Amino acid sequence: MENESPDDPRKSENVLTIISDPSTLPHIALLVIVSGSLYYAMAIDVFGSERQGSAMFVSLSLSYFFAALIRPTRLGKLLLTVETDVGVLNRNYLAKGAIKTLPVIALASIIWYGLNAILTDENLDDLKIILAIMFIAMSLFQGLTLNLGWIEYGKKIQRRTRGSKSGVYSSVFRTVISLLLFTPLVWWFGYGAVNPLNADFSTNLVWFVFFLTIVLLGVLMERYTKSSREELGVDGVARDRVFFLIYLTSCWHILSSWRRVPFTVDQSSFDLFLEESILMSVTVIIAVWSLTKKGHKKGWKIFQGQSAIYWGVCFGLAYCGSVSSLTALSEGSLMTTTAIGHAISATVMLAMCPIALSKVGISEELEEQLEITEPSLNPEIVPRYQDAVVQESDDDDIVEIVS
């Protein structure tokens, strides 16, 4: 039986339906398996994988780029999607899922072979450096994607015109909620789930400065976004919520970067990679959600339904490749690698916060008015009629002046 739910326009905005759809689940599984395997292979340089791993990531990412382009076609549906009317925990589905990943793997193998045929060993090392430099762009994209996700959430919860709650009490309340949320995280990640009274002075000082930083940052962001949230004719409550969520998410990135400083508790590579995998998964899900909604609204088939999954996998492979390449260049130190990435993502989210808020809370009356006025600007509708009216008015003016 054909599974049509992801391509149904009425369900195109349901990201959970798209992510969990059995027809594309094998490609998400391939992303998880390949990313974890290549990361550890590049970290310990198994059979020269430190040099070849970057080429493999690039090949797979490009393969899913082409997969996203052809997915709306009949050929893409035939090659890439699993058609099943039974559950996923059976041999038949697993066999079909493995077969549907073969075209992507085959194309990636061809691209990988071409890269090795064209590039020398030194060029492959340069490719690893280029992919590592892309980590900065990936961090920027991650911050923008998270903001886009909160924008879509804000549009979903916005209602009638309501005033923003930006007074002193509301600001204090948001600050207290932030401290309550991050205190157990600091205790778990920062102190290693031990009594803070038993920690040394430097550790306590580091985390005291962290709490002081997020409090001061909250105060600055309250003022930085005040004009955007108090704008007249918008849903200020929805903008308040989106602002607070962006602020909390950026603080999460700051925490992830902060706990990688030398004075904090040492983190194992597995814990760090697990955290990065979770964050990457959240980013991919939000990217798929944003692309699906944008594609559904604009009518772009290559970004609708299941196609968004392949764009998400493409980004996920590129992101994992950049992290793995940076880790290999920094001699296996994922802690050093990701600290600056989290700082970049947090900075982007906070800096772009007023722009994100301007996309949320606009009243339905204003949106309808903009949609009505846009067609009147079409020059193909008015020119001849407008010229005729102008000509008549000029003739009348001349007659009046002569008389």
N, C-alpha and C positions, 0 to 999 in steps of 0.2 A: 504494500500500500504506500502511496506517495505521501510523504510528510510535507504539507504545504503551509504549516503554521508560520514559519519564519518569513515566508514571502507574502503572506497576507498583509495588505496595507493596514488593516485595522489592528494588527498585532505587531507592526514593525517597530513600535517604540518600546516594546516590552523586552528589556535587555536580558532578564532572567530566562525568558523563553528562548531567546536566541543563543545565549551562552550554554544552556543546558540541553539544547536540541541534539538528539542522538545523531542526526545526519552530519553534524560538523564536529562532534565530540572527539573523534580520532585525531583531528588536527591540533586541538588544544592539548591532548595527551602527548602528541609528538613534540609540541613546544616545550612542555615540562620535562620530558625525558631527554631531549637533545640539549636543552639549556643546562640542566644539571650535569649531564655526562661531559659535555665539552668544557664546562667551567672547571671541573676537577681535573680533567685531562690536561688543560692548558696550565693549570696551577702547578702541576707536578711534572709537566712536559713528558707525557707518555708518547713514545715513538715519534718525537718531533712534532707533537700536536700543538706546542706553543706557537710554532710558525704556521702550521696548517689550519689551526682552529679558527683564526680570523677569516681565512678564505672560506671555510665551511659555513660560518655564520653569515657572511655576505651572500654566499650562494643560496642558502636556504631562505634568507630574507628576500632576495630578488625573486626566488621561485614563488613565494607567497604573494609578492607584488603582482606578478602575472596571474596568479590564481584569483586574486581579487578582481582583476580586470575582466577575466573571462567567466567568472561565476554566474553573472546574469544570463549568459547564453546557454543554449541546450547542450553544447559541448562541455561547458564548465559543470553543469549539473550532472551530466553523465560521468565525467571523470572524477569529480571531487566529493559528491554527497552520497551518503549511505541511505538507501531507501529500505526501511524496515518497519514492521508493525508489531514487533515483539520487543522485549526488554534488551538492555545492553549487556546483561550478565549471561551471555550464552556464546557458544563457539561460533555459531553462524554470524552473529554480529561482529565479533572480534575478527573473524576472517575477512568479512566485507570491509571493516574499518581499516585493517592493514592494507588491503588492496587499494582503497581510495587514497591512501597516502603515497602509494608508489609513484604516480605521475609527478608529484611534487619532488619526491626524492630523486627520481630520474632526471628531472630538469635541473635540480641542484647539483647532481653529479656531473652533468654536462658543463654547467657553468664553472664548477670547481676544476674540472679537467682543463677547460679553456684558460682559466686564470693561471694554472700551473704551467700550461704550455706557453703562455705569453710572458708571464712574469718570472724573473729570476728569484733566487733565495733572498737577495737583498730587497727586491721589490715586495716580496711577501712580508718581510719585516717592516717595510714602509707601510704596507696595508694594515698591519697590526697597529702601527702608530696612528694612522689616519682614523681607524676605527676607535682607538682610544680617545683621540681628540673629539670624536663625535659624541663622547659621553657628555660633554658640556652642552651640546645641542639637544641631546636626549633629556638632560636635566631641565633645560629650558622648556622643552616640549612637555615634560611631565608636569611642571608647574602650571603651564597653560591649560593642559588637559584637565587637571583637577579643578581649576577655576571654571572651565566650561561645564564640567559635571555639576558643580554647585549652581551655576547659572540655570541649567536645565531644571534642577530641583526647585530653585526659586520661582521659575515660571510656572511650575506645577502647583505650588502652594499659594501663589499670589491671588488675592481677592480684590475687593473693592478698595477705594482710596482710604488709606489709614495712615495716621501719623506715626513717625518714628519715635521709639522710646530711647532717647539718647541723653537722658538726664544723668545726674550723679548717681542715683540709686541703681539705675539700670547698668551703668558702667561698673559699679562696685559688684553688682550681682554677677555679671559676666566674668569679672576677674576672679571672684570666689569660686565659681563653677570651674574655671580653668585650673585653678590650683587644686581643687578636689579631684579633678580628672587626672592630672599629671603627677600628683603625689604618689599614688600606688605604682605608677610606671617608673618613677625615679627610684622608688624603694626596690622594685624588682630588677630593673636594668642597671641602675646606677650603683646601688649598694649590694647587689647580688642577693637580695631577699634576706639580709641580716639586719640586726639592730643598728640603726645609724649612730647610736651612742657609742658603739664599739669601733666605729670607723675613725681613721686618723683625721687630723685637722685639715689637711689639704683636700681630702675627699669631701668633707662637709663644706669647705669653702667653695669648691667647684659647683656643688649643687645649690648652695645658697645663692651664688651669683646667677645660676640658671633661673631659679625662681624669680629673682629680682629682674632678670632680663625680660622674662615673659610678662611680668607685671608692667614694667615700663613700656614694653612694646605694645601692650594692650592699650595703655593710656595714649600713646602716640597714634595708634591706629584709630582710636575713637575720634581723635581730632582730625586725622587725615581723611577720614571717610564721613565726617559729620555732615558736610554740605551735600554729599551724594545721598545720604540716608534721609535728610530732612527736606529734600526737594518736594515742592508742592505738586499735587495731582498724581502722586504715585502711592503704591502700597509700601509705606515705610516699615511696616512690621516684617514683610517678606524680605526687604533689604537688610533689616537688622539680623534676621536669621542667617541669611547668606553670608553677611559679613562675619558673624560669629563662627560659622562653619569654616570659612576660609582661614580665619585667624587660628582656630584650633588645629586645622590640618597643617598650616605652616609651622605651628609650634611643635607638632609631631616631627616634622622634618628637622627643626632646630634641635629637638631632643636627640634624634638619631645621629645628628652631626656632633652634638655636644658630648655624647657618651663615648665618642671615639678619641677623645683627648687622652694624653698619656696618664693623667691623674685618676681616671675612673677605673672601674673594675674591668679587667681583661675579658674580652668576649671571644668565644670560640668561633672559628671560621664557619662552622655549621650554623650556629645561631645567627650570625650576620647574613649568611647566604639565605637562610630561611626568612629573615626579615625582608631582605631585598626581593625575594620571590613573592612574598605577600604583597609588598608595595607595588611591584611590577604587575601583579595580577589585578590589583585594584585599579591601577592606571589603565591597563588594557580594557577592563570592564567599562570604566568611565569613557574611554575613547570610543569603544564600540557603541555605547549608549548615545554619546554626542553625535557620532557619525550617522547612526541610524535615524535619529530625530532630524538632523539636518538634511540627510538624503530624502527622508520621507516628506519633509516640508518643501524642498526644492525640486523633487521629482528626479533625483539622480539615482539611477538604478544601481550603479557600481558601489554606492554607499548604503544601500538598503538591505534589510534582512540579513541573510547569511553572508553576503559580501563583506559586511562590516567585520565579521569574525576573521576573515583572511587579512584585512588591513590591521586588525589588532595583533594577530600572530606575527605579521611582518614587522610591526613595531617592536613586539616583545623579543623577537630574535635579534633585531638590531641592538636593542637595549642590552640584552644579555651578552651579546658580542662585544659591545663597548666596555661593559663591566669586566668581562673576562680578559680582554686585551689590556686594560689598565692594571688589572690584578697581576697579569703576567709581567708587565713592564715594571711594576713596583715590587717584584720578587715575592709575589704571593700575598701581599698585605691588602686584603679586602677592606680592612678598617681604614687604612689611609686613602684607599681609592674612593670610597663612597662618602666620606665625610664632606668633601667639597661639593659633591653632587647634591646632597641634601641641603646644604647651605644655599646653593644656586636656586633650587626649586622653591625653597621658602622665600627667598628674596623676590623671585618672579611673582609668586602668589600675592605677596603683600604689596608690591609695587603696582600690580595690575588690579588691585582690589576695587578702586573707584570706577574703573572702566567696566569691570564685571558687574558692579552694582547698578550701573546705568542701563544694563540690559534686563534688569529685573524690576517687577512691580509696576510696569506701565499699565494704565487702566485699559480695559477692553474698549471703552469708547474712543480713546485716543488711537488705539491700533486700528479700529474700524475706520476712523476718520482718515488716517494715513493711507489705508488701502483704497478708500474712495477717491482721494485726491490724486493718487499716483497715476491713474489712467488719463486724467485730464492734461497731464504733462506730455502726452504722446504727440509729437509734432506731425504725425501722419494724419491725425484726425482733423486738425483745425486750419491748416495754412490757407486754403482757398477762401473759406468762409471769412476768415480773419482779414485777409487782404481786401475782400469786397467791402466789409464793414468800414475799414479804414479809409478806403477810397471814397465811399459815400460821405463820411464825415468831413473829409477834406473839401469835397465839392460844396457842401452846405456852408462851410466856413468861408469859402471864396465868395459865394453869392451874398452872404451877409456883409462882407467887407466892401464889395462893390456897391451895394445898395446904400 
